[in-house]
Amino acid sequence: MSNMVKWLLGISLFLFTQLSVAQNMFVSKSGFPLTQSVIYIDNSETELVKTTASLLQKDIEAVTGKKLEIISDFKGIKTNVIIIGTFDNSAFLKALMAKKSMKPNLISQQWEGSLIQTIQNPQTGTPNALILAGNDRRGVAYAVFELSKQLGVSPWNWWADVPVVKKKELYFKTQFIQTDAPKVKYRGIFLNDEAPALSGWAKEKFGGFNHHFYEKVFELLLRLKANYIWTAMWGNAFYADDSLNIKTADKYGIVIGTSHHEPLMRAHDEWRRFGSGPWNYEANAEKLRTFWKDGMKRAWNEKIVSIGMRGDGDEPMSRETATALLEKIVADQRNIIAEATGKPAQETPQLWAIYKEVQEYYDKGMRVPDDVTLLFCDDNWGNLRKLPKITDAPRKGGYGIYYHFDYVGGPRNYKWLNTNALPRIWEQMHLAWEHQAKNIWIVNVGDLKPMEYPISFFLDYAWNPEKIQENDLTKYAKNWASQQFGQENAQEIAELLRLYTKYNARRKPELLDDKTYSLETGEWASVNQEYQHLLSRAEIVKNKLAQPYQDAYFQLVLHPIKACANLYEMYFQVALNKKAFAEKSIKANQYADKVKELFAKDSLITNEYHQLNQGKWNHLMSQTHIGYTYWQQPEKQKMPDVKYLNSNEALPEKPLENSVNTNTGIALEADRFSKLMNTKEVTWKILPDHGRTGSAITTFPVTATTQSLSANSPHVEYEIETKQAGEAIVKAYFSPTLNFHATEEGLQYAISIDDETPQIVSLNKEDKTSDKGIWNQWAADNINIKTTKHTIAKVGKHTIKYWMISSGVVLQKITLNFGITPKTYLGN
C-alpha cells in the first residue's frame, strides 16, 4: 500500500471521528443550521469582542469549510444570526432585552459572566438567533470559545497540533440557555525558566518574546478560560522588548502581571538595562522609586501590580532586613501607584507574594493594606506552604495561590517533562479553595509545553472547583483525551495519561539514577517493566489513530512515555552493570553497551519531537536532563558512568539460584481498609489514584477542626496477620503536605495496633521548606514517611488503627515489618 493511499485512508477515518462535547451541549443533530447564518457584532464593541468574532469565523470555516459573513447592522438580517456582544454595547442585544426575549439578569453583575441562548424569531424575517453574550469583554470571549470547543476545535489546536474535526453541517438547538461565570477571579500561568527551550523556539519562530509570540499565548489563554499571565522574564522584559506587547494584551483582554520579585510592572532585566546603583532600598531609594514610577506610568493596560521587594535576581534580601523597612517600601510603592494612575491606590489590583523568605516576614507580623491580595505559595514542588485560617477575618483583596509545575532550584531543577499528577494538584488546590484562597490562582508552567495536560486541568478547576470532585478525575481525563483524539481511544489514552503522570511523580526524571530503586528486591526490574509495558500500550494506540492525530498524540501522550521509558531502562541497565562488575560477571559489558545505546536513543527521541510538523516545535525539548551533579542543570548531557571487565578478569557464570525472600513484611495501600469510623463532622474519603503506588485516603471537610482521640473519633482499621511476634516497625507513608497553618505541633495523626494507646505523631512540625534538611528528602521522594514502634504480643490476626487528628493529612500506605525487611523506594 502506498504512503498516499495510507494517508487518504487516515483522512477518511478522521473525517468520521466525532469528538465528545460538554454536557450542556447546544450543538445538535437537528435544529437550525450553522452554515446558514451570519455573525453579528456591533461596531461599538471592544477590540476583544471583535477579535473573538473573527476567530469564531475562522473556527467555523475550519470545521465546515464555509466562511460566515460578519455584519454590524442587524436591521436587514433575513437569515439565522449568531449575535456576539456585551449587554452594554450591542444594539441587537439591547433590542432583545427591551422585548424581554432574553434574561441578562441571570448573570447580572457577575465578573466575566456569560450567556449562551437560542431564540426563535428574534425579529421579523430572522428565523433563529444564537446569542453569545457577556457582562464584559472576557465573558463574551468565553462564550464564543465554548462554542468553538463544542464545534470540535480544541484549545490546543495550534499549540499541540490537535486537528479540527471536519463536518459538513452543524445545528444549534432551538431551545437552549446556559449561563456561566468563573469561581476564581484571576486564573493564569507564569512563563518562567524559559531557557533554553522556549526562548530558543520563540527566537526561531517569532524573533523573540514579541507581540507575535504573545498573540498565540493570549489566544490560548482565552480558549482555556484564563485571564492572567506573568510573562517570560529571564533576560526578557514584556513592556520594553516590544511596544506592541501591551497593545496585544489589551486586544486579547489578558491581565498582565509581573512575578513575585518584580515590583510595579518592571521586569527584573530592566534594572540591568536601565537601572543605576545597587538594588537596595536603604542605599538607593530615590533611583528605585523613579524606576518604579516609570514602570507604572507605562503600564496603562489591565494589570495586577506586584508590591514588596526581594533581593536582586530572585534572591532573598539580607537577613538583617527589617520588617519596618519592607512596610515602608510597600507604603512608598502605594504612593507611586496612586500618583501614576491618578486614583487611590486601592483602586488598582495589587498582590503581595508570600514567597520563600517573605513568608518569614509575614509570620513575624508584617502586613500590607487590606485591599492587597495575599498570594500564598507552594514550596515550588506542589505542596502548599501557607493558607489562611477559616477563622481569619475576610480581606477586601482576598487570598491567592502561586503554584508550580516547573521549577529551577533545590533539591533539583525539574523542567524537562510533565511530572504533575492530577490527583495531587486537585487535593492541594482543593485545600486552597476551601480555605478561601480564591482571588488569584497562577501556576508556573516553565516553557508552557509540555505542560498542556496539567495546564488544562488547573484552569478548568480554577473556573469552577465545585464542579470537579475527587471522584471526577478519571472522567476528566477521558473527556480531555476525547476532546483531543476522539471518543474511540479516549479511555485508553486517559489511562496512559494517568499512569505516566503517576510514574513520573514518584521521582522527577532529573533526580532519577541507578540507586533510586532497589535492585536486590526486584523493585528496579518491576518499575522498569511497568514503564516498558506502558510504552507498549502507547504504541498500540498510536497505530490505531488516524494520521491527522499523530503529531498531537506524540506531543501529548507518546513522547513523555517514550522518553521516560528509555530513561528508566537506561538507569536500570546502569544498576545491572554495577552489580555485574562487582561480581566480576562478563555480563557487565553487555549492560554497559546497552547504557550507551539508550543514552544515544534519548537524543533521537528529542530529535523526533523537534522534527514534528516540519520542525514546528524545534528547541522545545532541548532541556538537559541526564548528568546532574547538584541542583542546577548540566550544560550538556553526560552518560552515567559504567564499568567494563576484561575477559581475563571475569569469573565463570554461576547458575541462577531460586531463592524467595520471606522477609517482605506487610504493605497496605491506604484504601484497602477493613473498617471506617466516620462522625457527623468528619467523613473519610478515598482519593483515587493519589500517590506513588495506589490510592490515598483523607478526611473531609478539609477545614474540620482538630479531633480529640476517643473510641468513636474518626479512624480507619486495617486487619493484618503476622507470622511472628515481637517489636514491630510501622511506617506510614504520607503525601508531603506541609504545616500550612504554622502550628507548633504541625499536622498530626495517631496510630495503634489492637487496643494499645494510640501514639500521636507530628507529620511536619520540623518543616522548614528550605533547600536543605528533611524537606529536601520529602520533596525529592515525593513522600513523607513516619516510623513508629509497636509490640506484637502473639502470632496471628491484629488490627492497625489509623486515627485522624488534623485535617489535610493524606495517607498513601502503611507497612509493617520486624526489622529485617529489605529497604525499597516505594515501600512494597
PyMOL commands that set and color helices and strands:
alter all, ss='L'
color gray80, all
select helices_A, chain A and resi 3-15+34-36+47-64+91-98+104-107+137-151+197-206+211-223+238-241+244-252+263-265+268-274+281-298+323-341+345-347+358-363+422-434+452-463+470-485+490-506+509-511+523-544+547-582+587-610+612-615+774-781
alter helices_A, ss='H'
color red, helices_A
select strands_A, chain A and resi 27-28+32-33+37-40+70-71+80-86+114-123+126-134+171-172+176-180+186-191+228-230+255-257+303-306+350-354+373-377+399-404+440-446+666-669+675-677+683-687+696-700+715-722+726-734+748-753+759-762+784-792+796-804+811-817
alter strands_A, ss='S'
color yellow, strands_A
deselect
rebuild
show_as cartoon
